[in-house]
């Protein structure tokens, strides 16, 4: 493609190095994109509260598609523009169904308020028995009832004895199109959102707001939660360290995040 009219990038495993940093080379590539007047949009499974630190490191203050497309957040304004939620009754029904399907499963939910750090909304709640697949995170809060009081942007389903691939296949087989099922790590965690909600739908909203056609978008990603976005964009780029599903969906495979794969591509145009 000719120089893109919008750049979108996943965060973990893509924009960030294996040390979870924005490297100097990648930061400079992003700076040149922004200096050229081309919007650079973060598109991530992270909730809004985990976005400002990355945005600051990358020098970004515009839109971010968060929670796999369930939330549109504006970094500079610290404002949640919209969110697409799962009803608590449906969440409870899903939990009951998955208890029977996957004995030993545990649940957590993500919520968001009007801003990234809105203290009026308990943003992450996990039941006892839920463990994080990453080293750090909020601790479980107690029994399941606290997860079912208000709508949520994401239901996290955790099973320490299964892979995420196996879980996603099983969950999709039972729930069908009631929810959108994806994952961003292979370590026994799947992420459920409202039906039809993906990074692609969130990014399509941003592109429309900015007057950019899908054919003008270049998007970077590495995991199954990036697949729809890579297919929607005019030019989808998967990281060499990516999941096979992401590699298969991409128009191009760049270097791994350990070698500034995002910058490798952007430097062709900027």
N, C-alpha and C positions, 0 to 999 in steps of 0.2 A: 504494500500500500504506500501511497504518498504520505507525507507527514501527517500524523493523526490529529484529529480535532479534539480528542479527549483521551487521556490515559487513565486506566483503572488498574489498581494492584491489590491483590491479597496482601496480608501482612506477614503472618507467621509462616516460615518456610519459603517465603517468596521475597518480599521487600526486605525483611530482616535477615541478618546472617544467622548461622547456627548458634552464635553467642547472643542472639536476640538484640542485635544492634543494627542501626542504620549506618553502614560504613561510609567513609569519606567519599569514595567513588560514587556510590549510589546516591548519597545526598547531593553531590554536585550534579549528577544527571537529572535528579528531580528539580533542582534549582533552575537548570537551563530550560526544562519543560515549562515551568511556571513563568520564567522570565520571557518566554516566547508567547505568553498569553494563552497557553493551552491548559485547560483545567486538569488537575491531577486528583483523582478520587480514590480514597481508600475504600476497599470492599472486603469486609472481614467478617469472620464469625464472632469476633469480640463484641462485647456490649459497649455502649458509648463510654462508660467510665474507664475502659482500657485503651481508648483511642487517643486522647490528648497528648500523652507522653510520646507516642509514636509520631503523631502529627508534628509536634514541636521538633523532634529530632530530624524529621524530613523537611521541615520548613513549610508545612502546609496549614492552611486555615480555612479551607472550604468544606465541601460536602464529604461525608463519610457514610457509606452503606454499612450498617452494623447488624449483628445478630443474624448473619446469613440472609440479609434482605428484609428482615422484619422491622428494622428501624432505620429511618433516615435522620441523620444528625448533622448539624452544621457546627464545625469545630470553632471557627472564629466567633460565632454568636453564642456558643455553648447552649445550643437549642435543639431539642428533639422536635423535628418538623412533623413527623408522623410515626406511628407504630401500628403494626398489624399483629393481632393477638389471638391466642387460643382461649376459648371460654373455659372457666374452671370446671364446669360440669363435664365437658368433653375431656379435660385433663384427668379428672377422676376416673372416668370410664376407661381411658387409655391405661392408666396405672393398674386398674383391676385386671384388664385383659393381659397386660404384660407380666403381671405377677404370675398368672397361670402359664403363660408362654415361656417365660425365662425365670425359673425359680432362682432366687438370690439377687434379683435385680434391685437397684436402688435409684431414687429420683432426686432431681433438683430442678429449680426453675429460675429463669432470668426475667426480671421486670425492668422497666425504665420509667422515669418520671419526665419532667419538663426539661431537665438538663442532665448532663453527665453524672453529676454528683448530687442529685436531688435527694435530700435527706428525709423528705416526707414519704419516700417510697422505699421499703426494704427491697433492694434490687436483686439480691441473690439469697435464696433459701434452699437448704438441703435437708433431707430427712436423715436421721441417724442411720448409719450403714453406708451412706454415700461417701466415697473416697475420690479424691481428685486424681486424674491421670498425669497431672503436672505437679512439680514439687510444692508449690504454694497456692493458697487460695483460702476463701472464707471457710470456717468450720461448719459442720452440720449443726442444725438448729433445734432438732427435736423430732416430734412425730410428724406424720404426713399432713395433718390437717392444716398446717400453716402454708402449705403449697397450694391450697385450693380456695383461697379467699377472694382473689381478684384475677382478672385476665393476665396472661403471661405472654412474653414474646418468644420464649423458647422453653421447651421441656427437655431436660438432659436425662438420658437414660444410661445408667452405668452398670456394667457387669465385669467384675475383675477376672473372671475365668473364661471370657470369650473375646474374640477379636471384634473390632467395629464392623468389619465386612460381614461377618456371620450374623451379628446382631441386626444390621440394617436389612439384610435379606429376610430374616425372620419377622422383624417388625413390619416391613412393607407387606409381607405375605398376609399378615393378620389385619393390618389397619387400612391397607389399600390407599385410596385417595382421600381419606379423612384428614390426613396431615401430609406435610412434606418431610421426608426423612433423608438425612444426610449425615456425613461425619467429616471431621477435620483432623483426626488422629486415629491411628490403628489400635489404640490401647483400650478397647472395650468401652467406647463412649459413642452414642449416637445422639443427634440433635433433631428435635421435632419442632416444626413451625406450622403456622396456618397453611392450609392447602394452597399450592401454587406460589408460595413465597420462596424465592431464591435470590441469590446475589444478582442474577440477570434481571429480575423484575425490579429490584431496587435501583440498579444501575440504569435501566431503561427510563425510570422516572427522572433521574438526574439528567440524563442526556436530553430528554424532552424539555426540561426546565432551562437547559443551557442552549437549546437549539442545535444540537449535534445529532446527526444521523447515526444509527448503529454501524453503518459501513465505515464511519470515520473513527471508530473507537478501537484502540488497542488495549487488550486486557491481559494481565499476568496472573497465574495461579499455579497451585501444586497439588490440590487434593480434590476428592469427589465433590465437596461443597463449592468448588470453582467450576465444575464441568458445564453447568448451564450458562454461566457468564462467558466462558471461553467460546462456547458455541454461538452465543448471541452476538458477541463483538465482531466487528469486521475483520479483526486479526487477533486471534487468541494465541497466547504464548504460554507454554507450560515450562516449568523449571525441570532441569535434568534430574533433580532429586525428587520429582513428583511421583504421585501415585499413578499406576498404569491407566486408570480411567481418565485422569487429567491429560496424560500424554496422548492418549487416543483422541481426545476431543480437540486438541490444539491444532492450529495451522502451522505452528513453528515450535521447536524445542530449543530453548536457550541453555546457557550454562547453569550450574546449580547455584543456590543462594550463597553457598560458601565462596563462589567466585564472581559475585556481583552480576548474576545472570540478567536481572532487570536492566541494569546499566548497559550491559553489552548490547541490548537491543535498542534502547533509547538513544545511545550515542550515534546510531546511524542517521537519526533525524535532527538531533539537538546537540 
